[in-house]
């Protein structure tokens, strides 16, 4: 599956031709910083993280791996699954994430990183995908289903902070009609505030304001 760039994004890539060679895309100064951020975010997410033990929550492991990167890494596809630590062979959430440049809705001349999440068709077929050889992982792109939501990520000092759109994203999960999320990537791993809301805007499940889901890298001392 090829990523679809808006005209604004496509214009940031210039086509260079050299004698006797095939066309290639050259990086522009405006695009270079956001591509570096895409690489940094992908590198941060890849691997295994587990939630910090909590008396009211089952411990969860999140596993992430790269399935495809374009030539200049201006878009990167990741596979991500979550499973209870006691049932690692039965993931309850499986997604493909596309990290790509996006135009800032408030500043059209500014780029940010967009993480688009896609459901998968025949999800059971892809469980444990990160255990497969990397060349085989790209096959999952043929099974992309509905686009679920987007998180827009920017660097804030030494962290990366991502948020869903202000209005959230539509859903039909556990009684919620809208979901929202805030994600902070930091030196110890990742904190998330994944929440579901009913039609009246009341939170009916998810993280509390002062109790995010705290994911920490497996094996990190």
N, C-alpha and C positions, 0 to 999 in steps of 0.2 A: 504494500500500500504506500502511495506517495503522499507526502504531506502537502497540504494546500496552503499556499501563502497568499495573503492579500496583496493587492497591487502595491501598497506602501512598503510591505516587506520585500517583495520581489525586486523592487527598484533599488534596494540597498545592496544587491548583489550585482557586480559588473561582470560581463562576459569578456574574457581575454582570449585572444587567438595568437598562437605562435606558429611560425612556418613549419609545416609538416607535422603538426601535432593536433590532437583532438581538442575541441573547445573545453575550457575549464572555467569555473567560477572563481573570481578573485574577491577576497574579503575587503569590505570598505571600512574606513575608520569608525563609522557609526555602528556598524554591525559587530565589530571585533569585541567590544566589551561585553555585550550580551551573550555572545558565543562563549566567552570565557566563563561567564556566570553559569551558563547551561552545563558546561563541563564540570564546574565546581559542584553544582547541585547534584548532578548525576553521580559523581564520585562520592559525595556524602551519603547518598541514599543506598548505593549498592552495598550488599552484604546482609547480615542478619542482625536484627534488633529485637529485644524483648521488653515488654512492659515491666516497670518496677512493681514488685509484689504489693498487692493492695488487699486489705481484708474483705472488701466488697466486690472485687472483680477477679475474674479468672485471668491467669497470666497468658499473654498473647505473644506470639513470635511473628515478626514481619520479615519476609525474605524478598530481596529485590535484586534484579540483574539486568544487564543491558541485552536487548535483543537486536537492535539495529541503530547505527549512526550514519548520517550522511557524510559525504566526503569531507566537508569542512566542519562537521559537528554542529551545523546550524539547526539541526533537529536531531533529537535522540529519543528512541523508544525504549522504555523500561517495562519489564514485567514485574508485578508486585503481587504477592499473596500474603494473607494473614490467616493464622490458624492458632487454635488453643495449643499451648505447650504440651498438653497431655494428648493431643490429637493432631500431630504435625502432618500426618498423611491425609487429613481431611480439612483442607482450607475452607473457610466460610466466606472469604472475600478474595476475588481474583480480578485484577485490573491490568490493563496496559496503559501506561502513562506516556504521553508525548510531550517532551520538553521542547519548546520552540519560541522564537522571538514573537512578541506581540507589541502593537502600538499602544502606548499608555492612553487610556480613555480621556485623561485630563490634559495631557501634553502630547500632541500628535507628533512632535519631533523627538520624542523620548521613547526608547524601547525598554521593555521589561520581559521577564521570562513568564510564559504561560505554561502551566502543567494541565494538560487535558486528559481526563480519565475516560476510558472506554470499557464497557462490559465486553465479555467474551461469549461467543457461541460455544456450546458444548464444553462448558467450563471444566468438567471432570477430566476431559482429555488433556488438559494443560496443567493439572496439578503437578507440582514438583518440577516445573519447567527449568528452573535454575540449575538443576542437577544434570541437565542434558548438555552436550557439547555446544559451544556458542554458535557454530554455523547452523545448527538445527533450530535454534530458538526463533529465528526470524519467521519460521512457518506460522507462528502464532498471529502474525499480522494479517493473515488470510481469514482469521476468525474474529476480527474486530466487529463488535456489535454496536449498540447504542452508545452515543457519547453521554456520559453521566453528568459531568460538571467540570469546571475549570477553577484552578487556583492560580492567582497572579502573585509572583514572587519577586521581591526586591531585597537587595543587600542593605542591612541596617547595622552599621558598625561592624562587629565581628560575627554577626549572625545573618541568616537569611530568614525573612518573614514572608509567609504566603497567606493570602486570604481569598475566599470565594467572593463573587460579586456581592455588593451590599444587599441585594434582594435575595441572596441565596440561590439555590438550585432546586428545581422541582423534583419530587421523589414520591414514591409510594412504598415506604419501608417502615415497618413497625408503627403504623398509624400516623407517621409524619407525612406532610405534603410538601415541606420545604426542608432542605438541609443547609447547614453552613459549616465552615471550618476555618480555623486559623492554625497555621503550622509554623513552628519556629525550629530551625535547624541550628544547632549549636555544637560546641566542642565535645559534649558528652553523648550526643545523639539527636533526639528530636522530641518535642512536645507538641501535642495536637489538642485542639478543642473541637471535636467532631460532635455536632448537635443536630437534633431533629425537632421540628416545630409543627404544631397543628395549624388548622386553617385560621385560627384566631391569633396566631403568633406566639402561642405559649410553648415553651420548651417542654417536650415530653420524654426525651431521653438524651443521653450524651454527657459530656464533661461539664463539671461545674466550673464557675469562674476561677476559683482558686485551686482546682484539682484537675489539671489537664491529664491526658493519657501520656505517660512519660515512657518513651522508648529509649532504651540504651543498648549500645552495641554488645553483642554476645562475645564474651571472652575479654572484654576491655577491663583492665585492672585499674 
